[in-house]
Amino acid sequence: MIDDRWEWAERESKLLAPYAFSSLATRGRVHPEPLHPYRGPFTRDRDRILHSSAFRRLSGKMQVFTGDMGLYHRTRLTHTQEVASIARTLGRSLRLNEDLIEAMALLHDIGHPPFGHCGEDVLDEQMREVGGFSHNAFALALVQQLERRYPDFPGLNLSLETVDGPTQRADKHSPQAPLLEAQVVDAADSMTYDAHDVDDAWKLGLLDESALATQRLVRRALERGARPPQREADRRRFLVHSLIDLQVADFLQHNRPRMESIRSAQEAMDRNLRLELSPEIEVEKKLLERFLFEQVYRHPKLIAMRNRATDRLRQLFLLLENGPERLPVRFQKLAQEHSVTWAVGAYLAGMTDQFCDDQYLRMVEMGRRQAEDWE
Ligand code: MG
């Protein structure tokens, strides 16, 4: 039943497709709260995520390239904002629940530790005995436990559907598809990083235009212009928006007919409806990703950065694990509740790249120098 005090429910009833997830169907929150008059449950989730410490720290966490490689490329925060923007475009066009999409998009990378995937590998290796580390699991720990915004309960107390996002992403082989809203966020994530990694890598000089032109998806994107821009920087910008537009258009065109007969969000899940790009574009996209993997993610400059970050993070982990009294008081308490290893992992995972480097210098390098002085 739609209560006329809830203007968001009224709006959804007019705008959403039958297969969209209606905010009124939410399973609610772990700690029950009354519905809000002018913000739907997922709009509130979006605001809670936006105001969290972990979200703000995304500005200091690397996506692919670190701060010492320049200041103008993507961080995990700007990546997240690009994902949210593209996901909302997809969601609006498909008449899905945009509020849920936005909340899931802002949440999707919140559990990443400093130094991206190499940071994740170090924490996973050091935390083996307590079940390892994954950014999806850590995202849950952040929003359910570690964030402190309310006096009555820990965490952000998000709606269960928003919290499901990270769990479902980790389970790609379930016989039941995730909500269409969650799938749109995943698709937008992939479209976004392919396009912006091309942009940043070209701009940073890790890739040149002739190498990129070997890629069919790149040629296809460039050919969409009436004539290629004269200046290289303009061609780079044109390529990025053309790559995004090409994938968005293909995704919408390919999936719209596949969704037409679906009468509810539950039916889409039960029928295991997986949203995807057309087979032709998917093949070209996979080739581009393999190319980026070889040419960019394994570029000597990035490997050197990762080796340095891996080494520092591992040393910092071991130092704190062997001397947990160095942890902030809050994490010492967590060490008592969970384990020292878990608390050290949670402390390090929350750090920005710069804070992590600073702590390494202060605790490991300066500590070592002091020790040498005593000898
Ligand atoms: Mg992402």
Residues whose N, C-alpha, C, O or C-beta is under 5 A from the ligand:
A	BS01	MG	D109 D189
